[in-house]
Amino acid sequence: MSNVEEKLAKSLTAETTELIPYLPYLLQDLWELGSGPKGIKELVLKNISISENTKILDLACGKGAVSIQLAKAFGCKVKGIDILPEFIDYARKKAEEYSIQNLCEFKVEDINQSVINEEDYDIVILGAVGDVLGNTAETLSKLKRTVKKGGYIFIDDAYSLDGSNERYLSREQWNIVFRDAGVALVDEKIIDDSELEEINKYNQDCIIARANELKKANPEKAEIFEGYIRSQQAECDELEGDITGVTWLLQVI
């Protein structure tokens, strides 16, 4: 399996790349994957002057929830990119359902290639995709290439409250990374605990149900699906513990 596939699996908390072909089935009941459209819309309304001429790039867009809801709310043009064809097909159908297919373009592509090809956007959005684009500093450097000077970057991630968690930076460490990357922290949206618990429960219930269906159909791969359930639950427990989920709004200096 390629390095891209390994990073994709890791970003979706899959323990093995063998799970990748089954991800569309496991996640078929979920539209909002990665960044939360509601929080991003709130941050846009509060901080950014947006019009029909605004160009937005949504990297690792999943099934297009953020792209579609921003285009619908603001009448702007959005390009969503994801590596899974099934997700992009779903996003295109959703855009037609919302009657905004003229505003949304969806493309199947590795976002490592996208950050080389795409440029001159007003806003770029990247959901929580781990190290798909490299470490945090490398990720910000690549995202900066896609936006105009003075443009905005949305990152959906999390920080450790006391800095003791090996997987997540502390808030202080994030601020250092932002400074060194040449971006300014404009605003943020902290995920409400009760809302997070509700989302996690719904998502996990859906995933468990689909995983159980796959176990029946593919008993020889049962451990792969069980592993996914465990890894998803572990991430939920972590986010509901000493980790704070946040959407950062950054501006390129």
C-alpha positions in Angstrom: 0.0 0.0 0.0 1.2 3.6 -0.7 2.2 6.1 1.8 -0.9 8.2 0.9 -3.2 5.2 1.7 -1.4 4.7 5.0 -1.9 8.4 5.9 -5.6 8.2 4.8 -6.2 5.2 7.0 -4.5 6.9 9.9 -6.5 10.1 9.4 -9.8 8.2 9.6 -8.5 6.2 12.6 -8.3 3.0 10.6 -5.8 0.5 12.0 -4.9 -0.9 8.6 -5.1 0.1 4.9 -7.2 -3.1 4.4 -10.1 -1.1 5.7 -10.0 1.6 3.0 -12.3 -0.1 0.5 -14.9 -0.5 3.2 -14.9 3.1 4.5 -17.7 4.3 2.1 -19.9 1.5 3.5 -19.0 2.1 7.1 -19.5 5.9 6.8 -22.6 5.8 4.5 -24.9 7.2 7.1 -22.7 10.2 7.9 -22.6 13.4 5.8 -20.5 15.7 8.0 -17.0 14.2 8.1 -14.1 16.3 9.4 -14.9 20.0 9.8 -18.3 21.1 11.1 -20.2 23.3 8.7 -22.1 25.2 11.5 -18.9 26.3 13.3 -17.2 27.4 10.0 -20.3 29.4 8.9 -20.3 31.2 12.3 -16.7 32.1 12.0 -17.1 33.3 8.4 -20.1 35.5 9.4 -18.2 37.0 12.3 -14.8 37.6 10.7 -14.8 37.5 6.9 -16.4 39.7 4.2 -17.7 37.1 1.8 -19.5 37.5 -1.6 -20.3 35.7 -4.8 -16.8 36.4 -5.9 -15.2 34.6 -3.0 -13.3 31.5 -3.9 -13.1 28.7 -1.4 -11.0 25.5 -1.5 -12.2 22.6 0.7 -9.4 20.0 1.0 -10.2 16.5 2.2 -13.8 17.6 1.8 -15.3 14.2 2.5 -18.9 14.1 1.2 -19.0 17.9 0.7 -21.0 19.0 3.7 -18.9 22.1 4.4 -18.6 23.0 0.7 -22.3 22.7 0.0 -23.5 24.5 3.1 -21.1 27.4 2.5 -22.1 27.8 -1.1 -25.8 27.6 -0.1 -25.4 30.2 2.7 -23.2 32.7 0.9 -23.6 32.1 -2.8 -19.9 31.7 -3.3 -17.9 29.3 -5.4 -16.4 26.3 -3.6 -14.1 23.5 -4.9 -14.0 20.3 -2.8 -11.3 17.7 -3.2 -11.1 14.2 -1.7 -9.3 11.0 -2.6 -12.3 8.7 -2.2 -14.5 8.6 -5.4 -17.5 7.4 -3.5 -17.4 10.5 -1.3 -17.1 12.8 -4.3 -20.0 11.1 -6.1 -22.1 11.7 -2.9 -21.1 15.3 -2.7 -22.1 15.9 -6.4 -25.5 14.4 -5.7 -25.9 16.6 -2.6 -25.0 19.7 -4.5 -27.8 18.9 -7.0 -30.2 18.2 -4.2 -29.4 21.7 -2.8 -29.6 23.2 -6.3 -26.1 24.7 -6.1 -24.3 22.5 -8.6 -23.3 25.6 -10.5 -21.4 26.9 -7.4 -19.7 23.7 -6.3 -17.0 21.7 -8.1 -15.9 18.4 -6.7 -12.8 16.5 -7.7 -11.2 13.2 -6.9 -7.5 13.8 -6.1 -4.8 13.3 -3.5 -4.7 16.6 -1.6 -0.9 16.4 -1.7 -1.2 17.1 -5.4 -3.9 19.7 -4.9 -1.7 21.9 -2.7 0.7 22.1 -5.6 -1.9 22.7 -8.3 -4.4 25.0 -6.6 -3.8 28.7 -5.9 -5.3 32.1 -5.6 -8.1 31.2 -3.2 -9.6 33.5 -0.6 -10.2 30.7 1.8 -8.9 27.2 2.2 -10.4 24.6 4.6 -8.7 21.5 5.9 -10.5 19.1 8.3 -8.8 16.9 10.8 -6.7 14.7 8.6 -3.7 14.0 10.7 -0.4 14.2 8.9 -1.6 13.7 5.4 0.2 16.9 4.3 3.0 16.4 6.8 3.5 17.7 10.3 1.7 20.8 11.4 4.3 23.3 10.2 4.6 21.5 6.8 0.8 21.5 6.5 0.4 25.2 7.1 3.2 26.0 4.6 1.4 24.0 1.9 -2.0 25.5 2.7 -0.5 29.0 2.5 0.5 28.3 -1.2 -3.2 27.9 -2.1 -4.5 31.2 -0.8 -3.9 34.9 -1.6 -1.9 37.0 0.8 -4.3 38.2 3.5 -6.4 35.1 2.7 -7.8 32.7 5.4 -7.1 29.2 6.5 -9.5 27.0 8.5 -8.1 24.0 10.4 -10.3 21.7 12.3 -8.2 20.0 15.0 -7.7 19.8 18.7 -5.2 20.7 21.5 -4.1 19.1 24.7 -5.1 20.9 27.9 -1.8 20.3 29.7 0.5 19.4 26.9 0.9 15.8 28.2 -0.8 14.1 25.3 1.7 12.8 22.7 -0.7 13.0 19.8 -1.9 16.6 20.3 -0.1 19.9 20.6 -0.8 22.1 23.6 -2.4 25.5 23.0 0.9 27.2 23.6 2.6 24.9 21.0 -0.1 25.7 18.4 0.5 29.4 18.9 4.2 28.9 18.3 3.5 27.0 15.1 1.2 29.7 13.9 3.8 32.4 14.6 6.6 30.5 12.8 4.3 29.7 9.9 3.5 33.4 9.3 -0.2 33.1 10.0 -2.3 35.0 12.6 -4.9 33.5 14.8 -8.1 35.5 14.0 -10.7 33.5 15.9 -11.7 30.0 17.0 -14.7 27.9 17.6 -14.5 25.4 20.6 -16.7 22.4 20.2 -19.3 22.3 23.0 -19.0 19.2 25.2 -22.6 18.3 25.1 -22.8 18.8 21.3 -19.6 16.7 20.9 -21.0 13.8 23.0 -24.2 13.8 20.9 -22.3 13.8 17.6 -19.9 11.1 18.8 -22.8 8.9 20.0 -24.7 9.2 16.8 -21.6 8.6 14.6 -20.5 5.6 16.7 -23.9 4.0 16.7 -24.0 4.3 12.9 -20.5 2.9 12.4 -21.1 0.0 14.8 -24.3 -1.0 12.9 -22.5 -0.9 9.5 -19.5 -2.7 10.9 -21.7 -5.5 12.2 -23.2 -5.9 8.8 -19.8 -6.2 7.2 -18.7 -8.7 9.8 -21.6 -10.9 8.8 -20.8 -10.6 5.1 -17.1 -10.9 5.6 -16.5 -13.0 8.7 -12.8 -13.6 7.8 -12.3 -9.8 8.2 -14.2 -9.4 11.4 -11.2 -8.3 13.4 -10.6 -5.4 10.9 -14.0 -4.0 11.5 -13.8 -4.6 15.3 -10.5 -2.7 15.2 -12.2 0.2 13.5 -14.9 0.3 16.1 -12.3 0.3 18.9 -10.2 3.1 17.3 -13.2 5.3 16.7 -14.4 4.8 20.3 -10.9 5.6 21.6 -10.8 8.8 19.6 -14.3 9.8 21.0 -13.1 9.1 24.5 -10.0 11.2 24.0 -11.9 14.1 22.6 -14.4 14.0 25.5 -11.5 13.8 28.0 -8.4 16.0 28.2 -8.5 17.1 24.5 -10.3 20.2 23.3 -11.7 20.1 19.8 -11.4 23.4 18.0 -11.8 25.0 14.6 -9.0 27.6 14.1 -9.5 30.6 11.7 -6.1 31.8 10.6 -5.1 34.7 8.3 -2.0 34.7 6.0 0.2 37.6 7.1 
